[in-house]
Amino acid sequence: MSIQSILAARIDELTEKFMAHRKRKGGSRAAEIAETWATILARQELGESLFDIAADLEMPYETVKTYVKLARRALKVED
């Protein structure tokens, strides 16, 4: 199994979890946010730095840092 397929599977899994936590599930905004959080968290779990992720996604580093913090918090609430 390649790193890309592992990453894709983890992003799908996390996106579903984050969507389940959303109060307003309708619309594209909730899906976009859940997917962004999932992408950032999954890539960080595979050892990628937040600086590299931010550059690749063309987002400010501070935003990426905040999103990964919120994503981790959302997963903790689930447990």
Secondary structure as the mmCIF struct_conf table of DSSP 4:
data_model
#
loop_
_struct_conf.conf_type_id
_struct_conf.id
_struct_conf.beg_label_comp_id
_struct_conf.beg_label_asym_id
_struct_conf.beg_label_seq_id
_struct_conf.end_label_comp_id
_struct_conf.end_label_asym_id
_struct_conf.end_label_seq_id
HELX_RH_AL_P HELX_RH_AL_P1 ILE A 3 HIS A 21
BEND BEND1 LYS A 23 LYS A 23
BEND BEND2 GLY A 27 GLY A 27
HELX_RH_AL_P HELX_RH_AL_P2 SER A 28 GLU A 45
TURN_TY1_P TURN_TY1_P1 LEU A 46 GLY A 47
HELX_RH_AL_P HELX_RH_AL_P3 LEU A 50 LEU A 57
TURN_TY1_P TURN_TY1_P2 GLU A 58 GLU A 58
HELX_RH_AL_P HELX_RH_AL_P4 TYR A 61 GLU A 78
#
